[in-house]
Amino acid sequence: MRYRPGQTIDHYEIVEGLGEGAYAETYKARDIRTGRIVMVKSPEPLMFADPHVYQRFRRESEIAKRLDHPGVQRSLDQHDHQGEPYLVLEYIEGEMLRRRMQAFEGGAPIDLALDWGRQLARALAYLHSQAIVHRDLKPENVLISRDGTLKIVDFGTALMTGARRLTWRHLSESVGTPDYMSPEQIQGGRGDSRSDIYAWGVMLYEFLTGRVPFEGDNWLAVMAGHLRRTPRRIRELRPEVSPALEAVVLKAMRRYPEHRYQSAEELLADIDHLDVLDPTTFDLTPEKPMGGMATAQTRWQLWGYAALIALGFLAVVALIIVISAVVQR
């Protein structure tokens, strides 16, 4: 990481490094003027050789400025330091949701899983009302504050509905993490609010069962699962989950966007009325596979699609290695 504890970025003193992402580093810092602890997000300088990366960071800045909700990390300020922009964000004292989940075997307590699901759905409803789609919702992008509030973080891959499409030659628009990616994102689509709802469904499935719905030896197998397979029923893995809750989660995870909840508000309405829901009214029949890898008629065709995806992945990895070598010089 570029900055060390004790160094300053304008009037922010670095306390410690928090992590590195695809194109930015995050730091815990102290505002020298007020003493407030904040998070500073600073892009990798070499990434600005690509103007589309610069625009992507600017878009994240614009998105962050619009957000004000207890379930979303807040933006406090944005500055330029020696010609490089950086974001100042709310510092959340707590832990990553992923770490909290690891404390449970076979899934979290059902009441807790439901509370987490309700909080995330409310935050998504707010984001979507602001015409913002997160596109990379996963436990690693959710923090739990000390009072138990879940906060969605990292809007580096988010988009504003209606904004022009950005093309970054180092990263496909089909952003996301394979375990939680919606089928349309895997197919290369931009995704919309229903993609976030799909990721919500995958997370609830994991909260309740302790496992993701599609597993495999590698990320290609996982992605193919989203396109081809039907997840095991939640109650097969954990019978004490109510039929109504199972139906809500599986509907959120339907392969085709038009078969899912069409809004987070619609999802919330069902979550808040589980006691009166009739799960037999939900269409949870297996869906036909989706195109691309899903339409491969032979093993060789499937491996052909997989090889193309793998080549693209290897190209990105090679680029990252080259950039890291240049930075170390």
Stockholm file with secondary structure:
# STOCKHOLM 1.0

chainA/1-329         MRYRPGQTIDHYEIVEGLGEGAYAETYKARDIRTGRIVMVKSPEPLMFADPHVYQRFRRESEIAKRLDHPGVQRSLDQHDHQGEPYLVLEYIEGEMLRRRMQAFEGGAPIDLALDWGRQLARALAYLHSQAIVHRDLKPENVLISRDGTLKIVDFGTALMTGARRLTWRHLSESVGTPDYMSPEQIQGGRGDSRSDIYAWGVMLYEFLTGRVPFEGDNWLAVMAGHLRRTPRRIRELRPEVSPALEAVVLKAMRRYPEHRYQSAEELLADIDHLDVLDPTTFDLTPEKPMGGMATAQTRWQLWGYAALIALGFLAVVALIIVISAVVQR
#=GR chainA/1-329 SS CCCCTTCEETTEEEEEEEEECSSEEEEEEEETTTCCEEEEEEECGGGGGSHHHHHHHHHHHHHHHHCCCTTBCCEEEEEEETTEEEEEEECCCEEEHHHHHTTCSSSCCHHHHHHHHHHHHHHHHHHHHTTEECSCCSGGGEEEETTSCEEECCCTTCEETTCCCCCBTTBCSCCSCTTTCCHHHHTTCCCCHHHHHHHHHHHHHHHHHSSCSCCCSSHHHHHHHHHHCCCCCHHHHCTTSCHHHHHHHHHHTCSSGGGSCSSHHHHHHHHTTGGGCCGGGSCCCCCCCCSGGGGCCSHHHHHHHHHHHHHHHHHHHHHHHHHHHHHHC
#=GC SS_cons         CCCCTTCEETTEEEEEEEEECSSEEEEEEEETTTCCEEEEEEECGGGGGSHHHHHHHHHHHHHHHHCCCTTBCCEEEEEEETTEEEEEEECCCEEEHHHHHTTCSSSCCHHHHHHHHHHHHHHHHHHHHTTEECSCCSGGGEEEETTSCEEECCCTTCEETTCCCCCBTTBCSCCSCTTTCCHHHHTTCCCCHHHHHHHHHHHHHHHHHSSCSCCCSSHHHHHHHHHHCCCCCHHHHCTTSCHHHHHHHHHHTCSSGGGSCSSHHHHHHHHTTGGGCCGGGSCCCCCCCCSGGGGCCSHHHHHHHHHHHHHHHHHHHHHHHHHHHHHHC
//
